[in-house]
Amino acid sequence: METIALPNDIKVFYTTAKSFPDGIVEAYDKLHVLVPPSSGRKYYGISRPENGTIVYKAAVEEITPGEAEKFGLNTLVLKKGNYICTILNDWMKDTTEIGSVFSELLTQPGLDPEGYCVEYYFNDKDVRCMVRLDD
């Protein structure tokens, strides 16, 4: 576990999974039709409890203003600041490990009460699991 600084806000647009965790793959499939993984963009998984259930968003960074509207998708901003994180190498070997990592991260003190659990897929095999710390 380490702490990293996100120096700038990151605006993303997303598709929302119909259910968690079963709808995650479908949400990414919909997003990849619009923005293929070969686009060189950064992809994220964003989740948190809302009204008693976990809401999961498959997201991609917005590169040019208005892209989300072009695709008819909503946006959100991953706020700059400090994030506590853990990197999972070759996460596809055991996809349940992501949930275990977030369970541990969420026990840490000083978390942003309005923050998200953020998965940053920085290559084809590895993911950085992050939770924002309060300012």
For each residue, the residues with C-beta under 8 A, 3 or more apart:
1: 84 85 86 104 105 108
2: 84 85 86
3: 82 83 84 85 133
4: 82 83 85 130
5: 80 81 82 83
6: 10 78 79 80 81 82 83 132
7: 80
8: 80
9: 77 78 79 80
10: 6 42 61 77 78 80
11: 61 62 75 76 77 78
12: 44 46 59 60 61 62 75 76 77 78
13: 59 60 62 67 68 71 73 74 75
14: 27 31 46 57 58 59 60 73 74 75 76
15: 27 28 30 31 57 58 73
16: 27 55 56 57 58
17: 20 21 22 23 24 26 27 55 56 57 58
18: 22 23 26 27
19: 22 23
20: 17 23 24 47 53 54 55 56
21: 17 24 56 99
22: 17 18 19
23: 17 18 19 20 26 27 56
24: 17 20 21 27 28 45 56 58
25: 28 29
26: 17 18 23 29 30
27: 14 15 16 17 18 23 24 30 31 56 57 58
28: 15 24 25 31 32 43 58
29: 25 26 32 33
30: 15 26 27 33 34 58
31: 14 15 27 28 34 35 43 58 59 60
32: 28 29 35 36 37
33: 29 30 36
34: 30 31 71 73
35: 31 32 39 41 60 71
36: 32 33 39
37: 32 43
38:
39: 35 36 60
40:
41: 35 60 61 63
42: 10 60 61 120 121 122
43: 28 31 37 58 59 60 120 121
44: 12 58 59 60 61 78 118 119 120 121
45: 24 56 57 58 59 118 119 121 127
46: 12 14 56 57 59 76 78 116 117 118 119
47: 20 54 55 56 57 116 117
48: 54 55 115 116 117
49: 52 53 54 55
50: 53 54 55
51:
52: 49
53: 20 49 50
54: 20 47 48 49 50
55: 16 17 20 47 48 49 50
56: 16 17 20 21 23 24 27 45 46 47
57: 14 15 16 17 27 45 46 47 76
58: 14 15 16 17 24 27 28 30 31 43 44 45
59: 12 13 14 31 43 44 45 46 76
60: 12 13 14 31 35 39 41 42 43 44
61: 10 11 12 41 42 44
62: 11 12 13 65 67 68 75
63: 41 67
64: 67
65: 62
66: 69 70
67: 13 62 63 64 70 71
68: 13 62 71 73 74 75
69: 66 72 73
70: 66 67
71: 13 34 35 67 68
72: 69
73: 13 14 15 34 68 69
74: 13 14 68
75: 11 12 13 14 62 68
76: 11 12 14 46 57 59
77: 9 10 11 12
78: 6 9 10 11 12 44 46 116 118 132
79: 6 9 112 115 132
80: 5 6 7 8 9 10
81: 5 6 112 132 133 135
82: 3 4 5 6 132 133
83: 3 4 5 6 118 130 131 132 133
84: 1 2 3 105 108 111 130 131 133
85: 1 2 3 4 105 128 129 130 131
86: 1 2 101 104 105 128 129
87: 126 127 128 129
88: 91 97 98 101 126 127 128 129
89: 125 126
90: 93 125 126
91: 88 94 95 97 98 125 126 127
92: 95 125
93: 90
94: 91 97
95: 91 92 98
96: 99 100
97: 88 91 94 100 101
98: 88 91 95 101 102 119 127 129
99: 21 96 102 103
100: 96 97 103 104
101: 86 88 97 98 104 105 129
102: 98 99 105 106 117 129 131
103: 99 100 106 107
104: 1 86 100 101 107 108
105: 1 84 85 86 101 102 108 117 129 130 131
106: 102 103 111 117 131
107: 103 104
108: 1 84 104 105 111 131
109:
110: 133 134
111: 84 106 108 115 131 132 133 134
112: 79 81 115 131 132 133 134 135
113: 134
114:
115: 48 79 111 112 131 132 133 134
116: 46 47 48 78 131 132
117: 46 47 48 102 105 106 129 130 131
118: 44 45 46 78 83 129 130 131 132
119: 44 45 46 98 127 128 129 130
120: 42 43 44 127 128 130
121: 42 43 44 45 126 127
122: 42 126 127 128
123: 126
124:
125: 89 90 91 92
126: 87 88 89 90 91 121 122 123
127: 45 87 88 91 98 119 120 121 122
128: 85 86 87 88 119 120 122
129: 85 86 87 88 98 101 102 105 117 118 119
130: 4 83 84 85 105 117 118 119 120
131: 83 84 85 102 105 106 108 111 112 115 116 117 118
132: 6 78 79 81 82 83 111 112 115 116 118
133: 3 81 82 83 84 110 111 112 115
134: 110 111 112 113 115
135: 81 112
